[in-house]
Every structure is written in structure tokens, then in C-alpha cells.
């Protein structure tokens, strides 16, 4: 059985990526305009963390098609850092 996740208290398998997800998503603020757009396109944000855990670079790898949503995702990564 999966162990309790140290980030979200859920039952997801604890991996580096699930920990990052758990640190970033509480900071994600979806703009009202993105909620009402109802789009299904998913964007991709890329970010780099150095060996000491500092955020060194972030960028939109593939846009969601909604610039305000892309900006909100980048801001969530910055706040989580």
C-alpha cells in the first residue's frame, strides 16, 4: 500500500515529482478569466532547480492558450520556490 505523502497528506506515491507538485499547486491561483474560458488545452511550464534547491530558470514550454493562466502557473512556481 502507498505511504502517506509528506506534502499533501494524500496517498499518492511519494516521488520527487509528486513532492514538487504538492509544493507548487497550493500556490496556483487560476484567474477567473481562465475559469470562464472553459478550455481543455493544457500548458507546460519548465523550471530548473540548482543543486542547492534554488529556482534558477522558468519558462512556458507550451502555452495553455491563455496568457493569464500561463502567468499564474509561472507565479505559482516562483511562490513555491
PyMOL commands that set and color helices and strands:
alter all, ss='L'
color gray80, all
select helices_A, chain A and resi 16-27+32-37+67-80
alter helices_A, ss='H'
color red, helices_A
select strands_A, chain A and resi 44-49+55-62
alter strands_A, ss='S'
color yellow, strands_A
deselect
rebuild
show_as cartoon
